[in-house]
Amino acid sequence: GLEEINGQLHAMTLSGIYRLEGQIWRKLMDGPVTEEIDLMQERTSESYIQPLETIQTCMELDKPEHLRGIAPDHEAFFRLVSYSGKFYGASISNGLWVYEQGGWQRLIEVGQEITAIHMPENESELRVATCSERGCHLSKLVAGAWVDWNQGLDGVRVNALTDTMDTSFAATSNGLYAWRPELQTWEPAGLDGLELHSVISVTGSSCNLAAGGVGAVYLSADCGRSWQVLDAENPFVRFDSLISSSGNLIIGSKGAGIFEYDTNLKP
């Protein structure tokens, strides 16, 4: 995952969290995956390169309860948010984590897949989308309490969230949705039926949006009423990360790397 925090680009990897300083990536902190592998290595004095079932067996031995059962190949964060002076990291299969007192602590347990995490610019709340065997759900963490925010999204998986000046948008498994505060519900807002994995409000205009799907990135200069399509060379590439920086769009994908695109959107 990629994240711009306080004007600096951060990358979440299997080996930890890095910040881009000039042209150099500097490691800020380990992720839980590094903690797990280090503990396993100290205990077994064996090579890091082991079958996954061997690693999982070693990890269950002599471990603090909150660290047990974490599979290292699934632990890298795909999103990182700074909220109320703390880092919050979302992992694909092992819940929501908070970094405090020099270590990572889990807030949402294993079995709840974190599909999206977002904080509005006013930092008033933390928005978290989850999926489990019981279905998918969108909630908000406000003043330490969880608030339901799933109205209109039943049966839909939320993969990303963003805000314009007056509207919140959700990239979902069934297109783009917009929050209608006057109705207190989410409604379809374009790209119907498409599987979307990322969405952002592009710097410079409250109506410029970018959404990442499978095999394409979509750009809109009119709040989602019409879209320009950027096709990828590989139709199976999934565009998971979008960041707007200095008029350019930084696009992150699984398996294809990081790209930069000059948006210069026109109505």
N, C-alpha and C positions, 0 to 999 in steps of 0.2 A: 504494500500500500504506500501511497504518497500523501503527504499532508503539508499545507503551508500554515505554520503557527508563528505568530508574532513576526510575520514578514520573512520567515526563513523556511526553506524546504526541508521536510523530514521524510525519511524512508524507513518503513518497517520491514525487517528481514528476519530470516530464521535465526541469524546470529545476534540480533539485537536491533536497537533503534539508532539511526544515524542522522546527523544534521549537515547540510551542505554549507560550508564556510568558504567562500570564494569558489575555487575549483576543486576543493578537497572535501570528501565526506569524513566527518569526525564522529566516532561512536560515542553516544551519550550514556546509554545504559543497556544492560542485557535484557532480553525478553525472557519470559518464563521458560522457553525452550532451552536457552543456554544454561539456566539454573538446573533444569532437569538433567541435561547431558553431563554437566560438570559433576553433579552429585553421583550420577551413575558411574562416571569415570573414576572418581575418588574411591568408590566402594569396590569396584571390580578390578581396577588397574588393567583393564583390557582396552582394546582398540575402540575408537568411536564407531568403526564400521562393523556393525553387527546386524543380524536380522531384526526386524521391528519387534517380533514377539519376544526376542531375548531382551531388548531394551525395555519393553513394557514390564517384563517379569522383574528385572533389576530395579526398576523404578518403584515397584510396590514395596520393596524391602526397606525397613528402617527409615521411613519418610514421614515428615509432618503430615497430618491428615489433609491440610489444604493443598498439598502438592501431589497427592497420590492420583494415579490414573490419568495423568496428562500425557498424551501421545506426542512425542517431540516433532513428528512430521506434520502435525496439524496446528502448531501452537503460535506461529508467527501472526502478529497483528495485521489486519488489513486496514484498520482505521485507528487514528490516534487523535484525541481531543484534549485540549487544556481547558478545564472547567473549575472555577472556584479555587484556583491555585494548585490544582492537582492534574496529573495526566491520567486519562482514561483510555484504555486500549481494548479494542474489540477483536476477539479471535473467532475463527470460522466455526469451530466445533467445541470450544471450551469456555464459553461465556464471556462476561464483561469483567474487566480488571481495573483496579485503581492503583496508582503508584504512590505509596506513602511510607514514611519511616524507612526509606532506603530499600524497599522491596515491593513486589506485586502481590496484591490481595484480590481474590475473586469476589465480585459482587453478585453476579448471576451464574448459577451453577451449570455444570456439564449437563447436556441434554437440552439446553436452550441455545440454539444456534443464533449468534448475533449476525443479522443480515445488513443492518445499517445503524450508524450512530452519527448524530449531528448536533451542533450547538449553534443557535442564532447569534448574530453579532452582538446583541445586547447581553449575552451570557446569562440570560434569565433562567434557562432550563437546559437540560440535556435530553435529547430525543433518541430513543432506542427502539429498533425493530428486531423482533425475535421470531424464530420458528422452532417448533418441536413436533412430536408425533401428534399433539393435540391441535396443531394448526399454527398460523402465523398471527402476530399481534404487534401493534405499534403503541408505545407508551411514552410518557414524559416524566423525567425526574425533576420535580419542582420543590425547592426548599426541603430536600431530603425525603420526599414522599413520591410514590409512583402514581401517575394519573393516566387513565385510559384515554387514548387518542386514536382509536381504530374505527371510528364511525365512517361507514361507507367503504371500508377496505376488507370486508369479510371475504375469505377465500383468495386474497391477493397477497403475494409476497413482496414486501418493500425492500429494495436493494440499495437505495440512496435517497437523501433528502437535501433540499436546498431552499433558500429564501430569496425573493426579490424584495423590493421596498415594501410591498403590501400583500404579498402572496407567498405561501409555502407550497413547494412542489415535491412530489414523491415519484421516483423512478421505480417501477414495479415489474412483476412478471407479466403484466397485461397492459403495458403502455404507461403514459404519464398521467398522474392525478394532481389536482390542485385542491387546497383546503379552502372551503368557503365559510368564513367566520360567521356570516349572517345566517347561514343554515346549520352551522356546527356539524359539517360533514365534508368528506372528501368526494370529489367528482372527477370523471375522466376529463383530461385536458389535452389530448392529442397523442399521436403515435399509437393508436389503439391496437391491441393485439400483439404488439412487439415486446420482446423480452429486453428490458432495459436494466443496466447494471450500474449506471452512474448518471448524475445530473448536477449541474452547477449554474449559478447566475454569473454570466461573464462580466468582468470589470468594465465599467464605462457606461452602462445603461441598465435601467431596472427591467427592461423588456428583453434583453439578450439572454438566451438560454443555450446550453449545450448538454446533450444527452448521449451516453455511450451505450451501444447495444452489442449485438453479436454480428461481426462483420462490417459494422458501420458506426460512424459518429454523426449525430444529427445536430444542426445549428438552427436556431430560430432568432429572428430580430424583432418579433412581434408577440412575445409572451406565449409562444407555442401555437399560434394560429396557422403558421406555415413553417416549413422546414427545408433546409438545404442538407443534402446527404453527402457525407464524405465516405466513400467506399474504401474498405481495406483490401490489400492484395490477397489476403487470406480470408475467405468468407466465414471461417470458423473462429477467428480471433475474437476474444471477449474483452471489451474495453471497460475496465473496472474503476479506473481512477482518472479524474479530470480536475485540473487546477488552472485558474485564470491568473496570468501574471504579465503585467506590462503590455496589455493588449494581445498577448499570445495565449494560446491554449496548450497546456502541457497534458499529454494523453498517456496514460499508463495502461498496459495490457498484460495479460498472462501469456507468456510464451513468445511475445513479439517485441518486448522492450518498451522504451519510452520515446515518445515523439513530441515535436513542437510544431504548432500550426498558427499562422498569423490570421487571427479571426477577421478583424476589420469588417465586422458585419454591417450591412446596410439595410434599412427598412425596405 
